Amino acid sequence: MTLDVIGFFGMSLILFAFIMNQIKKWHEDDLIYDIFNAVGGVIMVVYAYLIKGYPFLVLNFIWAIVSIRDVIIGLKKL
């Protein structure tokens, strides 16, 4: 049950960022969009590791790395 809470939290962050982008509240170049994706991705990597979901781990690792890169780029623009 605790693992599910971790997974649902990470998934919720990524899904929220996706929805905000789809309804045009956030854009791909918004720092908040990248932060939600990065944090959600990292949480999902931890979750995937804990449940031994290795294909899911790889997917979310790449998702998190790309998002973290975008956060760093966004922070440099401030």
N, C-alpha and C positions, 0 to 999 in steps of 0.2 A: 504493500500500500504506500509506504513512504517513497519508494522508487517511482511509483506512478505520479505522485505529487510533484517530484522533481521534473519528470518528463512533461507533465501537463503545464508546468510553469514555463519551461523553456519553449515549448510549442506555442503557448499563449503569446509570448513576446514576439516570436517570429510571425505568427498569424496576425497579431495586432498591427505590426509594421506593414505587412502585406495589405491588409484591409485599408489602413490609412493611405497607402499609396494608391490603391485602386479607386478610392473615393476622392482622390486628388487633394488630400489634406497634407500629406507628406510627399516629397519627391525623392528620387533615387540619390540626389546629391545633398539631401538634408542630413546634417550630422545626427539628429535624433533617430532617423530611419536606420542609419548605419549602427548606432549604438544598440538599438533594440535587436537588430539582426546579429550583431557580434555577441552580445550577452546571451541571447537566446541560443545561438549556435554553440557557444562554449558549454552552456548548461546541457544541451542536447548531446554533446560529445561525452560529457561525464555520464549522462543517463545511458547512452548507447554502450559505453564501456561496462557500466555496472550490470546491464542486462545481457552483456556479451552479444550485442547486435552489431557485429563488425562492419557489414556493408553500410548500415545506418551511421556508424561511427565515422567512416570515411567520408560519406556525403556531408555530414555536419561539420567535420573537421575542415573540409575545403570551404564550406559556407562560412564558418567562423573566421578562417584565415583571410578570406577575401573581404569580409566585413570589417575585421580589425585593421586591415590595410587601409580601407576607406575611412575609418575613424581617425587613423593617424594623419592621413591626407587632409581630412576635414579640420582637425585640430591645428595643423600648420597654417591653415587659411585664416584662423582667428586672429 
